[in-house]
Amino acid sequence: MPRNRRGTAITPLTPRQSRGISLATVAALVCTGLVSTGGVANAAGWSPKPSYTSTDKGDGTYSVPILRSDVPDISVERVPASENKEHRDVYYMISTTMHLSPGAPIMKSYDLVNWEIVNYVFDRADIGDAFSLRNGQNSYGQGQWASSLRYHDGKFYVVFNTNNLGGAYLYSTDDVENGKWKRTPLGRALHDPSLFFDDDGTPYIFYGSGGTSAVRLNSDMTAIAQDYPNIFTAADYAGKPFIGGLFEGAQVFHINGYYYVVVITWPSGSGRQVAMFRSKDLLGRYTSADGSNTYEARGVLNSNGFAQGSLVPISREDGGTDWYGMFFRDNFPIGRTPALIPATWQDGWPTFGNNGVVPVEGTFAKPIKLSPEEERFEQQKGLVASDDFANDAPHKAYMDEQWTIPDPPTYDDSLIGVELLQNAGFESDAVSPWAGSTARRSAGTRPTRQRGPRR
């Protein structure tokens, strides 16, 4: 998603429609008593404008996709009320930013429908020529992909793969909203990695394309300790109508004694869809008595291209847990927009949507009910906070990364303003592919803020 100089997200809405409430505005409302320090409105007459990124309808329902913004490769994590200072369940979401900086946005929500950006994992992925657009190099479509966000024993962890920076990285912090992130290179590529902590605390990363593999990390999570290649592959389920291309984006969850793996597939002649796999043995063939694959499979969503993403737990008053899906859908030219989709479980398997159907702009009841005051406050939140370059965005620890800055190149003034990427038909709503500029670019040509191509 595009960003201004202070790292605030700007959604690709045209024309420009709104700015979310700024921190200075919130402070003013606190002083006048319209907003409590707990973050909710306490004045009955306060009616803020709704968010222009969320599809919260204000009547207890929302439509899908839930955000009018590019949030691909979704990973959602819940911090239970018993484990946070707010004493209510808090949800955080992370996504892909590729070559854009700052990278790996951390989004926060209380109701899973209205979200705001509260932090980034890193200010820069690298300071080299490609990420600085120096000496004829660029990193469009490269960089950071498919983050996995997890909370374990009071710490937050993020793992993601990089296409051109030496593979996967693990980041950790004690404070997901304001803390400094510790960066650990894992030394190799892990396609679409998903971090998972088993019940005994053992950390694994599941990954792969065309098959799902895993690695076990060492106890201090600084290196890979053991490999488990091809726990199961697409070939293991030949003939199943929901098995096809991609077969990636695996995310792992432990629910009622079963390990579930959520995978995006793309069978020939069909749209993108979700397949799920379950087993009572996490490592499948590596722990089964006869070395056979223990994961059974089922297609759980094949409707309008909603696919890759995360399962989301929702606490209920009776002590039980409902599980929803947060999946994205390609919506050109906005990008991959996320959808919160309810699930109906039977015999240990979910069916998403209304009997497997999820209409675009379809409406569902919000899964988490807040007080009327909290609802009004949450509905004005959005991924857009301000589009001013001189704004009041708070200083965050990720901005303090230390890099050795190389000497700047010399500029060829005749090329200042030349676009590095072009799409001649974009303004006229024509669908044209991005292409490199035919102008010869010398070292130091200033970059444009265009978005790179999607895979």
N, C-alpha and C positions, 0 to 999 in steps of 0.2 A: 504494500500500500504506500502511496506517496507520502512524503513527510516534509515539513518545513525545517528550518535550520535548527530549531530547538528540539526536534524529534517528535513533534506532535503529528498524529496521523491526519491525513486529509483524504476523505473518500472521494472517488471519482464521480461526484454528482454534477450534473449540468442542467440548468445553470446553478451557480452557487446558491445554496438554499438557506443555510443557517450555521450559526456557531453555537457549540454547546456552552454551558455555563462555565465561566472561568473560576479558578481558585479565589481570585480577588472578589468576584461576585458572591461566592459562597461565604467568604469571610464577612462581607458586608451584610449578608442575610443573617449570619449568626449574631452579629452585633445588634441587629434590629429585632431579633427574636423570631424571624420567619423560619429559620432552620436551626435545629438543635445540634449540639456538638456530636450527638450520636449519628448525625447524617440523615435525619428525616424532617419533613416539614411539620410544623405544629400550628400553623395558621390556616384556618379553614378556607380563608379567601385566597390563598396562594395557589394559582393555577399556571404553572410553567408550561411553555410550549413543549410539545413532545419531541423526542429525538427524531432526527431525520435519517438515522441509520437503522434504528430498530423498527420492527413491524408490530409492536405492542399496540393493540387497538383501544386500550383503555377501558375495556369492558370485561376483563378477565380472560381474553383470548388473544392470540397472535396468529400471524400467517407465516408460511415458509416460502422462501428463506427468511430467517429472522433478522438479518443484517444486510443492508444495501452497501456492502463493502467486500473487498477481496480478503478472505480469511481462509486460505487453503491449508490442507493437510492438518486437520484439527486434532489437538490433544487437550482434554479437559480433566482437571483434577479438583476434587472436593477436599476442603479442610473442615472436618467436623466441628460442630459447635463446642464440643468438649475440649478441643485442642487449639482454640484461637481466642484472642482477647475480646472479640466481639460477641462471643457466646451465642452465635448462630452459624449455621452452615454457610461457608463462603466458597465460591467457585472461581477458579482461575483457568484461563484458556490461552494457548500459544499456537503460533502458526508459522508458515514459511514466509521469509522476506527476500530470499535469493541474494541479489547483489546490493539491495538497498540498505542504507544505514541511517540511524541505528537499527539493529536487527533483533529478530525474535521478540516481538511485542508480547508483554504480559497483560492480559485483559482480565477484568474482575466483574463478577455479577453475584447478586443475591437471588435472582429469580430465573436465571438461565436464558432470559430473553433480552434484557437490557444490559449492555456491557460498556465498560470504559477502559481505556488504556491507562495502566498505573505504573508501568515500568518497561524497560527493555533489558534483554540479557547482555547485550554488548553494544558498545558505541561504534566500533569498527571490527570487521572480521579479519582485516589484514591491512597493512599500510603499504604493500608493494605496488608495483606499477599497474597491475590489472585493476585493483580496487581503487586506485587513485587516478585512473585514466591517464597514465603517463606513458610516454615513449611508445605510442601506438598500441598500447595494451588496453583491454577492457574485460569486464567480468559479467557481462549481461547474460542472464540465464544461468549463472553459476552460483557460487557462494553457498549460503545456508539453506538446507532443505529439511522439511518434515521433522520438526522438533517434537520431542516427547517430554511432557512435564509431569513430574511425580513428587509427592510429599511423603516423607518417611522419617519417623523418629524426630520430628521437629525441624527437619531440614527439607529444602526444596532442591530438586535436581532437574536439570535439562540436558538432554542428549540430542544431538542432531548430526547429520552428515553434511559434508561440504564437497561440492563437485570438483573443486580445484584448489583446495587448501590442505591436502594430505589426509583426507578422510574424516572420521568422526571426532567430535569433541564432547566432553562432559563438563557441565557447569554446575556449581552448587552455591547455595547461600542459606543463611539463617533467616533472612528477611526478604521475602519475594517482592515486596513493594518498594523497599528503600535500601536494601543491603547491597554490599559489594559481592560480585560473583567471582568464584574461583574457577579458573579455566584449566582443564586437563585434556591434553591430546591423547587419543587412544591409539594413534599410529597406523590406522588402516580404515578403509571404507566400510561402512555398514549401511546398506541401502535402506532408507525409511526405518530408522531404528526406533524401537519402543522399549523403554526402560520398565522393568518389572521386578518388584521385591516379593519373593516368596514368603510364606507365613513365618519361616524361621529367620527372615531378614536377608537371605542370600540374594544378591543383585544379579540380574540377568539382563541382557539386551537381545531382543528378538528383531530380526531384520530379514531382508531378502526380496528378490523379484523373481517370480516363477516358482519359488519355493520358500518355505519359512525355516530359517536357521536361528541359532542362538549362540551367544557367548556368555560365559560366567565371568564376572569381574572378581578381582581379589577383594579381600576384606576391607581395605581402605579405599576402594573404588578408584585406583590410580592406573590400573592396567588390566588387560584381558588375561584371565587365568586358564580358561579352557574353552574349546570349541565344540559345538554340537551342530554340524552341518546337516541341512535337509531333514529336519525333524518330520516334515511332511512337504510334499511337492504337488503341483498341479497334476502331474502324471499319476499320482496315487488315486486320483478321482476321475480318471478318464471316463468319458461318457456322461458325466453329470452335466445337466444343461446350464448350471450356474457357474461352471468352471471354464475359464478362458484366459485371455491376455491379461497383462499387468500382474495379477496375483501378488500384490504387494501391500504396503501400508499396514502390516500386521500390528495390532495392539492386543495385549493380553490382560485378562481379568480373571479373578478367582471368585466364583459365585456358587454358593450352596454345594461345595464339594467338587465342582467341576472347574477346570481351566478352560476358559473360552478365548478363542483367537478370532478377532474381527479382521477380515481381509477384503480389499477391493478387487473385483474381477471384471473382465470385459470380454465376454464370449463373442465370437465372430457373429456378425449380423444382429447383435443386441446392444443395448446401452450399458453403461457402467452400472454395477450393482454390488451388493454386499453379500458375501458368504461368511458363515461362521463355522468354527470348528471347536469341538469340545472333547476333553479327555480327563480322566481322573489322575493321569500321570503327566506332569508338566512337560517332561522331556520326551514323551512318547516312546518311540522305538529304542531310545537309549536306556530306558528304565523298565520296559516291558520284559516279561519272563523269556519270551522267544524272539525278541528283537523286531517284532512286527509293529506297524503303525497303529497307534491306539486312538488316533483322532478321527471321530466321525464328523461328517460335514452336512451342512444344510444351507440352501439359499434362503435368506431372510428378508431381502429387500431388492426389488427390481421394478422401480417406478420412476420415470422421468429423470433418470441419471443421478439420483441422489446416491452418494457412495462415500468413499474413504473418510474415516473419522474415528470417533471415540464413543464408548459406552459411558453413561453418566448416571451415578447413583443418586437417588432422592430419598431422604429419610421420611418416614411416615410416623404419625402419632402413636400407632400401635407397636412401634419398634421395628417394623418391617422396612424393606427397601424396595423401591421401584427402580427399574433401570430404563433409561431413555437412550436414544441414539443422537449424537451430534455429527451429522454428515454434511459434506459440501456438495454443491452442484455447480457445474461450469455454466456461467451466465456471461457470455461474451457481450460487450467488451468490459464489463465491470470486473470480472474475474470469477473466482470460486467462492460462492456465497454460502454461508452455513445455514443449516436447518436443524432445529430441535424436533425430533420425531418420536412420539410415544410408542411404546412396545406393549404388546399383549403376549404374555408368556403362557405356554402350555406344554406340559411334559418336558420342562427344562429347556425349551427353545422359544425365542421371541419371534413375533411377527410384527413388523413396523408399519405404522400408519393405520389406515382403515382397511383391515384385511389385506394388508400388503400394498395398498394404493396410497400414494402421497401426491396429490395434485399440486402443481406450482401455484402459489398463492392460496393453497388450502389452509383452512383455519382449524386450530386446535385450542383446547383449554389450557391455560397456563398451569404448569405442574406445581408451582410453589405460590402459595397465597401470602401476601404481605398485608399489613394494615393499610387503610386508605391513605394515610399520610406517607407511609413508605412507598406505596404505589406511585403517588404523584411525584415523589422525589426521584424514584428510579426511572420513570418514564421520560424525564428530560435529559437523562444521561445518553451519551453517544460516543462513538469513536472519534468524532470531531470535537476538539476542545477549543481550538482557535486557528484561524488561518493567517494570523498576523505574524510577521517575522520577528517583531519586537513584542514578545508576549510575556506573561507572568508564569510560564511553566516552571515548576519547581526544579531545583538542582537535584540530580540523582547520582548515585555512586557510579553507575556505569559510564557516566561522562568523564570520569577521572582516569580512564585507562591511559597508561604511559606507553608511548611509542617513540622510536627513534625516527624522526621525520627526515626523509631524504631531501637533498637540495632540489629546489623547484627547477623545472626545465625552462627553457626560453620559449617565448610565445611568438608564433607567426601571426602578426596582427591581421593579415588578410583572411585568416580562417576563423577569427573570432565570430561566433554566432552561427557557424555551420552546424547543422544537426547531424549527430552521429548515427541516429536511426531515423528512418523515414517510413511513412505509410501514407501515400499520396491520397488514398481514398477515404481516410478516416473522418475528415471533416464533413464529407458528403454522405456519411453513414454507409459507405461501401466497405465490404469486408476484403481488405487487402493485407497481404502478409507484411510483417516488418522486414525491412531490408537495410543493409548498410549503406551509408552515404557514398555516392560516387566521388565526392570530393576527397582529394588526398589529404590525410590528416598528419600533421607533424607533431612532434612531442609537445605536449602541454595544451592541446586544443581543449577549450572548455567543454565540459560535458553538458548534455541536456538532461532533463529529469524524466526521460521516457521510461516506460516499463518494458522489460525484456520479454521474449516470447515464452509461451507456456509449452510444456511438453504435452 
